[in-house]
Amino acid sequence: MATLARNKAVVDFQFAQFKGFMAWLAWMLLHLILILSLRNKPIIFTNWAWSYVTKDAALD
């Protein structure tokens, strides 16, 4: 899995390979799932959503 830019990523699982927006969503979801602290998950998700909506350069 690798993210390239906003809405652009590649995923190469043993059972599936895909790219583009769906791969980008898979990358975001997997990283959110792997965050250990339940308290931090909503905060990080909110930060990511706000950065995406405002087109913050941190996601590019």
N, CA, C and O atoms as a GROMACS GRO file, in nm:
protein
  240
    1MET      N    1   0.083  -0.116   0.000
    1MET     CA    2   0.000   0.000   0.000
    1MET      C    3   0.089   0.124   0.000
    1MET      O    4   0.188   0.132   0.073
    2ALA      N    5   0.050   0.218  -0.084
    2ALA     CA    6   0.120   0.346  -0.088
    2ALA      C    7   0.024   0.455  -0.132
    2ALA      O    8  -0.055   0.437  -0.224
    3THR      N    9   0.032   0.567  -0.064
    3THR     CA   10  -0.047   0.681  -0.105
    3THR      C   11   0.042   0.774  -0.186
    3THR      O   12   0.156   0.801  -0.147
    4LEU      N   13  -0.009   0.822  -0.297
    4LEU     CA   14   0.069   0.905  -0.387
    4LEU      C   15   0.032   1.052  -0.377
    4LEU      O   16   0.120   1.138  -0.381
    5ALA      N   17  -0.095   1.081  -0.364
    5ALA     CA   18  -0.145   1.218  -0.353
    5ALA      C   19  -0.290   1.210  -0.308
    5ALA      O   20  -0.340   1.103  -0.275
    6ARG      N   21  -0.356   1.324  -0.307
    6ARG     CA   22  -0.498   1.326  -0.270
    6ARG      C   23  -0.576   1.238  -0.368
    6ARG      O   24  -0.570   1.258  -0.489
    7ASN      N   25  -0.648   1.141  -0.313
    7ASN     CA   26  -0.731   1.048  -0.391
    7ASN      C   27  -0.651   0.955  -0.482
    7ASN      O   28  -0.708   0.896  -0.574
    8LYS      N   29  -0.523   0.941  -0.459
    8LYS     CA   30  -0.441   0.854  -0.544
    8LYS      C   31  -0.354   0.765  -0.457
    8LYS      O   32  -0.275   0.812  -0.375
    9ALA      N   33  -0.370   0.635  -0.476
    9ALA     CA   34  -0.290   0.538  -0.402
    9ALA      C   35  -0.290   0.407  -0.480
    9ALA      O   36  -0.364   0.390  -0.577
   10VAL      N   37  -0.206   0.316  -0.437
   10VAL     CA   38  -0.202   0.182  -0.495
   10VAL      C   39  -0.206   0.080  -0.382
   10VAL      O   40  -0.147   0.101  -0.276
   11VAL      N   41  -0.277  -0.030  -0.405
   11VAL     CA   42  -0.289  -0.138  -0.307
   11VAL      C   43  -0.258  -0.267  -0.380
   11VAL      O   44  -0.308  -0.293  -0.489
   12ASP      N   45  -0.174  -0.348  -0.317
   12ASP     CA   46  -0.137  -0.476  -0.375
   12ASP      C   47  -0.146  -0.582  -0.265
   12ASP      O   48  -0.046  -0.618  -0.202
   13PHE      N   49  -0.268  -0.632  -0.243
   13PHE     CA   50  -0.290  -0.741  -0.149
   13PHE      C   51  -0.271  -0.873  -0.223
   13PHE      O   52  -0.265  -0.875  -0.346
   14GLN      N   53  -0.262  -0.981  -0.150
   14GLN     CA   54  -0.251  -1.112  -0.214
   14GLN      C   55  -0.376  -1.146  -0.294
   14GLN      O   56  -0.369  -1.216  -0.396
   15PHE      N   57  -0.489  -1.098  -0.249
   15PHE     CA   58  -0.616  -1.131  -0.312
   15PHE      C   59  -0.672  -1.022  -0.402
   15PHE      O   60  -0.770  -1.045  -0.472
   16ALA      N   61  -0.612  -0.903  -0.402
   16ALA     CA   62  -0.665  -0.794  -0.482
   16ALA      C   63  -0.559  -0.687  -0.507
   16ALA      O   64  -0.471  -0.664  -0.425
   17GLN      N   65  -0.570  -0.623  -0.622
   17GLN     CA   66  -0.485  -0.511  -0.657
   17GLN      C   67  -0.575  -0.402  -0.714
   17GLN      O   68  -0.657  -0.427  -0.803
   18PHE      N   69  -0.559  -0.282  -0.663
   18PHE     CA   70  -0.636  -0.172  -0.719
   18PHE      C   71  -0.563  -0.041  -0.695
   18PHE      O   72  -0.467  -0.035  -0.618
   19LYS      N   73  -0.609   0.064  -0.761
   19LYS     CA   74  -0.544   0.194  -0.751
   19LYS      C   75  -0.650   0.303  -0.757
   19LYS      O   76  -0.767   0.276  -0.784
   20GLY      N   77  -0.607   0.424  -0.733
   20GLY     CA   78  -0.695   0.538  -0.739
   20GLY      C   79  -0.765   0.567  -0.608
   20GLY      O   80  -0.710   0.544  -0.500
   21PHE      N   81  -0.887   0.620  -0.618
   21PHE     CA   82  -0.962   0.664  -0.501
   21PHE      C   83  -0.993   0.550  -0.406
   21PHE      O   84  -0.980   0.567  -0.285
   22MET      N   85  -1.033   0.435  -0.456
   22MET     CA   86  -1.066   0.321  -0.368
   22MET      C   87  -0.941   0.274  -0.291
   22MET      O   88  -0.952   0.239  -0.174
   23ALA      N   89  -0.828   0.274  -0.354
   23ALA     CA   90  -0.703   0.237  -0.285
   23ALA      C   91  -0.668   0.341  -0.180
   23ALA      O   92  -0.619   0.306  -0.072
   24TRP      N   93  -0.692   0.467  -0.209
   24TRP     CA   94  -0.667   0.574  -0.113
   24TRP      C   95  -0.756   0.557   0.009
   24TRP      O   96  -0.709   0.573   0.122
   25LEU      N   97  -0.884   0.526  -0.012
   25LEU     CA   98  -0.975   0.502   0.100
   25LEU      C   99  -0.930   0.381   0.182
   25LEU      O  100  -0.936   0.384   0.305
   26ALA      N  101  -0.885   0.275   0.115
   26ALA     CA  102  -0.838   0.156   0.185
   26ALA      C  103  -0.716   0.190   0.270
   26ALA      O  104  -0.704   0.142   0.384
   27TRP      N  105  -0.626   0.270   0.217
   27TRP     CA  106  -0.507   0.312   0.291
   27TRP      C  107  -0.547   0.390   0.416
   27TRP      O  108  -0.495   0.365   0.524
   28MET      N  109  -0.640   0.486   0.400
   28MET     CA  110  -0.685   0.568   0.513
   28MET      C  111  -0.753   0.480   0.619
   28MET      O  112  -0.726   0.494   0.738
   29LEU      N  113  -0.840   0.389   0.575
   29LEU     CA  114  -0.912   0.302   0.668
   29LEU      C  115  -0.816   0.211   0.745
   29LEU      O  116  -0.828   0.197   0.866
   30LEU      N  117  -0.722   0.151   0.676
   30LEU     CA  118  -0.628   0.062   0.742
   30LEU      C  119  -0.545   0.136   0.845
   30LEU      O  120  -0.524   0.086   0.956
   31HIS      N  121  -0.497   0.254   0.811
   31HIS     CA  122  -0.419   0.330   0.907
   31HIS      C  123  -0.502   0.374   1.026
   31HIS      O  124  -0.452   0.378   1.139
   32LEU      N  125  -0.627   0.408   1.004
   32LEU     CA  126  -0.715   0.444   1.114
   32LEU      C  127  -0.741   0.324   1.204
   32LEU      O  128  -0.746   0.340   1.326
   33ILE      N  129  -0.758   0.207   1.148
   33ILE     CA  130  -0.781   0.085   1.226
   33ILE      C  131  -0.658   0.050   1.310
   33ILE      O  132  -0.672   0.002   1.422
   34LEU      N  133  -0.540   0.073   1.256
   34LEU     CA  134  -0.418   0.034   1.326
   34LEU      C  135  -0.378   0.129   1.439
   34LEU      O  136  -0.286   0.099   1.514
   35ILE      N  137  -0.446   0.241   1.452
   35ILE     CA  138  -0.419   0.331   1.565
   35ILE      C  139  -0.469   0.260   1.691
   35ILE      O  140  -0.584   0.218   1.698
   36LEU      N  141  -0.383   0.248   1.789
   36LEU     CA  142  -0.414   0.167   1.906
   36LEU      C  143  -0.513   0.233   2.001
   36LEU      O  144  -0.599   0.165   2.056
   37SER      N  145  -0.502   0.360   2.020
   37SER     CA  146  -0.585   0.427   2.119
   37SER      C  147  -0.723   0.459   2.063
   37SER      O  148  -0.735   0.527   1.961
   38LEU      N  149  -0.826   0.412   2.129
   38LEU     CA  150  -0.963   0.442   2.087
   38LEU      C  151  -0.994   0.590   2.100
   38LEU      O  152  -1.073   0.645   2.023
   39ARG      N  153  -0.934   0.654   2.196
   39ARG     CA  154  -0.957   0.797   2.218
   39ARG      C  155  -0.903   0.880   2.102
   39ARG      O  156  -0.962   0.982   2.066
   40ASN      N  157  -0.793   0.837   2.041
   40ASN     CA  158  -0.731   0.913   1.934
   40ASN      C  159  -0.797   0.893   1.798
   40ASN      O  160  -0.786   0.980   1.711
   41LYS      N  161  -0.866   0.783   1.778
   41LYS     CA  162  -0.925   0.754   1.647
   41LYS      C  163  -1.022   0.862   1.600
   41LYS      O  164  -1.009   0.908   1.487
   42PRO      N  165  -1.118   0.904   1.682
   42PRO     CA  166  -1.210   1.008   1.634
   42PRO      C  167  -1.139   1.142   1.608
   42PRO      O  168  -1.176   1.215   1.517
   43ILE      N  169  -1.038   1.172   1.689
   43ILE     CA  170  -0.964   1.297   1.670
   43ILE      C  171  -0.888   1.294   1.539
   43ILE      O  172  -0.890   1.391   1.463
   44ILE      N  173  -0.821   1.183   1.512
   44ILE     CA  174  -0.745   1.171   1.388
   44ILE      C  175  -0.838   1.170   1.267
   44ILE      O  176  -0.809   1.234   1.166
   45PHE      N  177  -0.949   1.099   1.277
   45PHE     CA  178  -1.045   1.097   1.168
   45PHE      C  179  -1.098   1.238   1.140
   45PHE      O  180  -1.110   1.278   1.024
   46THR      N  181  -1.130   1.312   1.245
   46THR     CA  182  -1.179   1.448   1.229
   46THR      C  183  -1.073   1.537   1.164
   46THR      O  184  -1.104   1.617   1.076
   47ASN      N  185  -0.948   1.523   1.207
   47ASN     CA  186  -0.840   1.600   1.145
   47ASN      C  187  -0.823   1.567   0.998
   47ASN      O  188  -0.806   1.656   0.916
   48TRP      N  189  -0.829   1.438   0.964
   48TRP     CA  190  -0.817   1.396   0.824
   48TRP      C  191  -0.934   1.450   0.742
   48TRP      O  192  -0.914   1.500   0.631
   49ALA      N  193  -1.055   1.439   0.795
   49ALA     CA  194  -1.173   1.487   0.723
   49ALA      C  195  -1.164   1.638   0.701
   49ALA      O  196  -1.194   1.687   0.592
   50TRP      N  197  -1.125   1.712   0.804
   50TRP     CA  198  -1.114   1.857   0.790
   50TRP      C  199  -1.005   1.893   0.688
   50TRP      O  200  -1.025   1.983   0.606
   51SER      N  201  -0.893   1.825   0.692
   51SER     CA  202  -0.786   1.850   0.595
   51SER      C  203  -0.832   1.819   0.453
   51SER      O  204  -0.796   1.889   0.358
   52TYR      N  205  -0.911   1.714   0.438
   52TYR     CA  206  -0.960   1.678   0.306
   52TYR      C  207  -1.057   1.783   0.253
   52TYR      O  208  -1.048   1.825   0.137
   53VAL      N  209  -1.150   1.826   0.338
   53VAL     CA  210  -1.252   1.924   0.296
   53VAL      C  211  -1.188   2.059   0.266
   53VAL      O  212  -1.228   2.126   0.170
   54THR      N  213  -1.092   2.100   0.346
   54THR     CA  214  -1.028   2.232   0.326
   54THR      C  215  -0.911   2.226   0.229
   54THR      O  216  -0.846   2.327   0.203
   55LYS      N  217  -0.884   2.108   0.176
   55LYS     CA  218  -0.773   2.087   0.082
   55LYS      C  219  -0.639   2.129   0.140
   55LYS      O  220  -0.557   2.193   0.075
   56ASP      N  221  -0.620   2.091   0.265
   56ASP     CA  222  -0.496   2.117   0.334
   56ASP      C  223  -0.383   2.040   0.266
   56ASP      O  224  -0.401   1.924   0.229
   57ALA      N  225  -0.270   2.101   0.251
   57ALA     CA  226  -0.157   2.041   0.180
   57ALA      C  227  -0.098   1.921   0.256
   57ALA      O  228  -0.020   1.845   0.198
   58ALA      N  229  -0.134   1.902   0.382
   58ALA     CA  230  -0.079   1.791   0.460
   58ALA      C  231  -0.120   1.656   0.402
   58ALA      O  232  -0.049   1.557   0.425
   59LEU      N  233  -0.230   1.648   0.329
   59LEU     CA  234  -0.274   1.521   0.270
   59LEU      C  235  -0.213   1.495   0.133
   59LEU      O  236  -0.223   1.383   0.082
   60ASP      N  237  -0.153   1.594   0.073
   60ASP     CA  238  -0.094   1.575  -0.061
   60ASP      C  239   0.044   1.520  -0.054
   60ASP      O  240   0.107   1.498  -0.157
   0.00000   0.00000   0.00000
